[in-house]
Amino acid sequence: MAYPGNPGSGRGRGPLIAVLVVLAVLTVSGGTLWYLLSDDEPTNTGAALPTAPDAATAEPGGSTTATPAPAASADPRFVKAGQCVRNEGPAGGKPKLLITECAPRTYEVLRRFDGATSGERDAEAKCGKVEGYTNWYFFDSELDTLDFVLCLKQR
């Protein structure tokens, strides 16, 4: 006997809840997979910097000027003009700069431009005004305030 206000017999909410749970699991799984597979690393590109320049590029007499790297980090995001970096990236591949002491086979930072960069042409234009530069490097992230261009001189 059915009472007023009683939904009576019929389909329960079980199938609806099951469908919602499956959709939630698929959404979370898909989002996680997208996050893990997406290239969310900032674009870190620059001029092709050789990892081991030939002996002709070393300074005659082997003189060096030592500028110590900051103790906190060797990340090039923190490099300043006058400091040196070395390329730890694969030959012919994407450069991976690390702050280091100035020595032969390193790159001295002649000038640093902070702020938005649009890539290679922008880096070339900015460094074209810097006397004595031999290479450039730019870091382009999703946040323009983190972008920078380095004008480098091979030592």
C-alpha positions as a printed Julia matrix, in Angstrom:
155×3 Matrix{Float64}:
  0.0    0.0     0.0
  1.43   3.35   -0.99
  1.23   6.34    1.32
  0.92   9.93    0.05
  4.36  11.47   -0.44
  6.03   8.06   -0.65
  7.86   7.68   -3.95
  6.69   4.16   -4.04
  8.51   1.35   -5.64
 10.57   1.98   -8.75
 14.14   2.72   -9.6
 16.31   3.77   -6.74
 19.12   6.27   -6.8
 21.77   3.56   -6.99
 22.39   3.74  -10.75
 22.55   7.56  -10.7
 25.1    7.54   -7.88
 27.15   4.87   -9.68
 27.24   6.98  -12.87
 28.29  10.09  -10.92
 31.06   8.18   -9.13
 32.38   6.79  -12.43
 32.34  10.29  -13.98
 34.18  11.74  -10.97
 36.85   9.02  -11.11
 37.32   9.52  -14.87
 37.58  13.29  -14.45
 40.16  13.06  -11.67
 42.14  10.36  -13.51
 42.09  12.31  -16.76
 43.19  15.52  -15.04
 46.02  13.74  -13.26
 47.17  12.07  -16.47
 47.03  15.38  -18.36
 49.06  17.08  -15.64
 51.72  14.37  -15.59
 52.06  14.18  -19.37
 51.84  17.89  -20.14
 55.01  19.83  -20.78
 54.53  22.2   -17.87
 58.25  22.98  -17.62
 59.06  26.51  -18.69
 60.56  26.84  -22.11
 64.24  26.97  -21.43
 66.03  27.64  -24.65
 68.85  29.7   -25.94
 71.75  29.83  -28.28
 73.51  26.57  -28.91
 76.25  26.71  -26.34
 78.98  24.13  -26.83
 79.67  22.0   -23.79
 83.41  21.76  -24.42
 84.87  24.53  -26.58
 88.13  23.86  -28.37
 91.46  24.99  -26.95
 91.61  27.96  -29.33
 88.88  29.66  -27.29
 90.77  29.47  -23.99
 92.53  32.61  -22.88
 96.27  32.71  -23.61
 98.34  32.08  -20.51
 95.38  30.43  -18.78
 94.53  33.54  -16.72
 91.12  33.51  -15.08
 89.1   35.81  -12.95
 87.32  33.96  -10.19
 83.82  35.1    -9.38
 82.29  32.73   -6.86
 78.83  31.41   -7.49
 76.21  32.15   -4.88
 76.17  29.56   -2.13
 72.38  29.19   -2.25
 71.9   28.02   -5.83
 73.62  27.34   -9.13
 70.36  27.97  -11.02
 70.85  30.5   -13.85
 67.68  32.33  -12.77
 69.83  33.92  -10.06
 72.92  34.8   -12.12
 74.06  38.43  -12.26
 76.21  40.35  -14.71
 79.88  39.6   -14.03
 79.24  36.02  -12.9
 79.92  32.98  -15.07
 77.89  29.99  -16.17
 78.75  26.68  -17.78
 76.64  24.6   -20.14
 75.87  21.14  -18.79
 73.41  20.33  -21.6
 74.08  17.75  -24.3
 76.1   18.84  -27.33
 73.7   20.19  -29.94
 70.79  19.91  -27.5
 68.93  22.26  -25.19
 71.41  24.24  -23.05
 71.41  23.67  -19.29
 73.29  26.47  -17.58
 74.72  26.34  -14.07
 76.38  29.2   -12.19
 80.07  28.45  -11.71
 83.4   30.11  -11.05
 84.82  31.97  -14.04
 87.39  29.83  -15.84
 88.22  28.78  -19.38
 85.29  27.07  -21.11
 82.72  29.09  -19.19
 80.51  31.98  -20.24
 80.7   35.36  -18.52
 77.38  37.17  -18.19
 77.94  40.58  -19.74
 74.35  41.78  -19.38
 71.06  40.45  -18.05
 67.68  41.64  -19.32
 64.78  40.79  -17.0
 61.18  40.81  -18.16
 59.12  39.38  -20.99
 60.95  37.86  -23.91
 59.5   36.56  -27.14
 62.35  34.19  -27.97
 65.37  34.05  -30.22
 64.82  37.25  -32.2
 64.23  39.22  -29.02
 67.39  37.78  -27.42
 69.45  38.55  -30.52
 68.1   42.11  -30.64
 68.82  42.76  -26.97
 72.31  41.25  -27.04
 73.13  42.93  -30.35
 73.52  46.14  -28.35
 75.98  44.55  -25.9
 79.6   44.94  -26.9
 81.69  41.77  -26.94
 78.93  39.18  -26.56
 79.48  35.82  -28.26
 76.34  33.91  -27.25
 72.91  34.59  -25.84
 70.53  32.56  -23.73
 66.9   33.17  -22.91
 64.47  31.73  -20.39
 60.81  31.99  -21.34
 58.27  30.86  -18.78
 54.5   31.07  -18.56
 54.93  34.07  -16.25
 56.54  36.94  -18.16
 57.92  38.36  -14.92
 60.23  35.32  -14.67
 61.59  35.65  -18.23
 65.15  36.83  -18.82
 67.84  37.09  -21.51
 71.55  36.63  -20.83
 74.2   38.11  -23.1
 77.27  35.93  -22.71
 80.94  36.05  -23.61
 82.74  32.77  -24.03
 85.91  32.68  -21.96
